[in-house]
Amino acid sequence: MAEKINQTSQVLLHYSLMLTDGTVIESNFGEDPLEINMLDSQLPEGMQLALIGLRANDEQSLTLTPEQCFGFRDEDNIHTMPLSDFSDDLSPEIGVTFNFGTPDGDDLPGTVRAITNDGVQVDFNHPLAGLPLIFTVKILEINNTHSYGQDN
């Protein structure tokens, strides 16, 4: 019997992510496939769960809710920052996304929503937060034998 994807599988796949109006956000169909390890995948949990149980050559298209993807928008993730936080080389413009350093040393993307005399309003919500998304996958290969040295 063909292997099924589980929580420790290595998976080679093609995928697309689109809005419910058909606008494609991201796709690797027609390009190199993506290889993911289910243990440390960067995919949102709902997308990862949609892969569990699929086999090589399976194709699936699902509409996922905001909670299954990037969550809902949170107004507490919108902050006004002083203009002085932006360098002369990178002056803020509405709609532009910047990476801001966190105290932990990570980068956090934020999108400029407004510019006033008081500062720059930056939205740190994921750009796809609050949106249902259509997740389409085609599974190319599954390896359940050597995921992080575990035998499955």
C-alpha positions as CSV (number, residue, x, y, z in Angstrom):
1,M,0.0,0.0,0.0
2,A,1.3,3.5,-0.9
3,E,2.6,5.7,1.9
4,K,0.4,8.3,3.5
5,I,1.5,11.7,4.8
6,N,1.8,11.8,8.6
7,Q,3.2,14.3,11.1
8,T,6.8,13.3,10.4
9,S,6.8,12.8,6.7
10,Q,9.1,14.5,4.2
11,V,6.8,15.6,1.3
12,L,7.5,16.9,-2.2
13,L,4.6,18.9,-3.6
14,H,3.2,21.5,-5.8
15,Y,0.7,24.0,-4.2
16,S,-1.2,27.1,-4.8
17,L,-2.9,29.6,-2.5
18,M,-5.6,31.8,-3.8
19,L,-8.3,34.1,-2.6
20,T,-11.9,33.0,-3.0
21,D,-12.3,35.3,-6.0
22,G,-9.7,33.3,-7.8
23,T,-6.8,35.7,-7.4
24,V,-3.6,33.6,-7.1
25,I,-1.5,34.7,-4.1
26,E,1.3,32.1,-4.5
27,S,1.9,29.0,-6.6
28,N,4.7,26.7,-7.6
29,F,2.8,24.7,-10.2
30,G,5.0,24.8,-13.3
31,E,8.0,25.5,-11.2
32,D,10.3,23.4,-8.9
33,P,8.3,21.5,-6.3
34,L,8.5,22.4,-2.6
35,E,10.0,20.0,-0.2
36,I,8.7,20.2,3.4
37,N,9.2,18.3,6.6
38,M,6.0,18.0,8.4
39,L,7.8,18.3,11.8
40,D,9.2,21.7,11.1
41,S,7.0,23.0,8.3
42,Q,6.4,26.7,8.0
43,L,2.9,26.0,6.7
44,P,0.0,27.2,8.9
45,E,-1.5,24.4,10.9
46,G,-4.7,24.1,8.8
47,M,-2.7,23.7,5.6
48,Q,-0.5,21.1,7.3
49,L,-3.5,19.2,8.6
50,A,-5.0,19.2,5.0
51,L,-2.0,17.1,3.9
52,I,-2.3,14.4,6.5
53,G,-3.5,11.1,4.9
54,L,-2.8,12.1,1.3
55,R,-0.7,9.8,-0.9
56,A,1.7,10.4,-3.8
57,N,-0.2,11.6,-6.9
58,D,-3.2,12.8,-4.8
59,E,-4.6,16.2,-5.7
60,Q,-6.7,18.2,-3.3
61,S,-8.3,21.7,-3.3
62,L,-9.8,23.0,0.0
63,T,-11.2,26.3,1.1
64,L,-9.7,27.0,4.5
65,T,-11.1,29.5,7.0
66,P,-9.0,32.3,8.5
67,E,-8.5,30.3,11.7
68,Q,-7.0,27.5,9.7
69,C,-4.6,29.8,7.8
70,F,-3.4,33.1,9.1
71,G,-5.9,33.9,11.8
72,F,-8.1,37.0,12.1
73,R,-7.0,40.6,12.0
74,D,-6.3,42.0,15.4
75,E,-6.5,45.8,15.9
76,D,-3.9,45.5,18.7
77,N,-1.4,44.6,16.0
78,I,-1.6,48.1,14.5
79,H,0.8,50.5,16.0
80,T,1.8,54.2,15.5
81,M,5.6,54.6,15.3
82,P,7.6,57.8,15.2
83,L,8.9,59.0,11.9
84,S,12.4,58.9,13.4
85,D,12.2,55.0,13.4
86,F,12.5,55.2,9.6
87,S,15.8,56.0,8.0
88,D,16.1,58.6,5.2
89,D,17.0,55.7,2.8
90,L,13.7,53.9,3.7
91,S,11.0,56.6,4.0
92,P,7.6,55.2,4.7
93,E,5.0,55.0,1.9
94,I,1.4,53.7,2.3
95,G,1.1,50.1,1.3
96,V,4.9,49.3,1.6
97,T,5.9,46.5,3.9
98,F,9.1,46.8,6.0
99,N,10.8,44.2,8.2
100,F,11.2,45.5,11.8
101,G,13.6,43.9,14.2
102,T,12.2,42.4,17.4
103,P,13.9,42.3,20.8
104,D,14.5,38.6,20.1
105,G,16.4,39.4,16.9
106,D,13.7,38.2,14.6
107,D,12.2,40.1,11.7
108,L,8.6,41.1,11.9
109,P,6.9,42.4,8.7
110,G,4.7,45.4,9.0
111,T,2.7,47.3,6.4
112,V,2.4,51.1,6.4
113,R,-1.3,52.0,6.6
114,A,-1.1,55.8,7.2
115,I,1.3,58.6,7.7
116,T,0.4,61.5,9.9
117,N,2.2,64.3,11.8
118,D,2.1,62.0,14.8
119,G,3.9,59.2,13.1
120,V,3.5,56.2,10.9
121,Q,0.7,53.7,11.4
122,V,2.0,50.2,10.8
123,D,-0.1,47.1,10.6
124,F,1.7,44.0,11.9
125,N,-1.2,41.6,11.0
126,H,-0.3,39.0,8.4
127,P,-1.5,40.4,5.0
128,L,-3.8,37.4,4.6
129,A,-5.2,37.5,8.1
130,G,-9.0,37.4,8.1
131,L,-9.3,35.9,4.7
132,P,-10.6,32.4,3.6
133,L,-8.1,30.9,1.2
134,I,-8.2,28.1,-1.4
135,F,-5.3,25.7,-0.8
136,T,-4.6,23.4,-3.7
137,V,-1.9,20.7,-3.6
138,K,-0.5,17.9,-5.7
139,I,1.6,15.4,-3.8
140,L,4.6,14.2,-5.8
141,E,6.6,12.1,-3.3
142,I,6.4,11.0,0.3
143,N,9.2,9.7,2.5
144,N,8.3,8.3,5.9
145,T,11.5,6.4,6.5
146,H,14.1,8.9,7.5
147,S,12.4,12.0,8.8
148,Y,14.9,13.3,11.3
149,G,16.3,9.9,11.8
150,Q,13.1,8.3,12.9
151,D,11.8,5.1,11.4
152,N,8.1,5.2,10.9
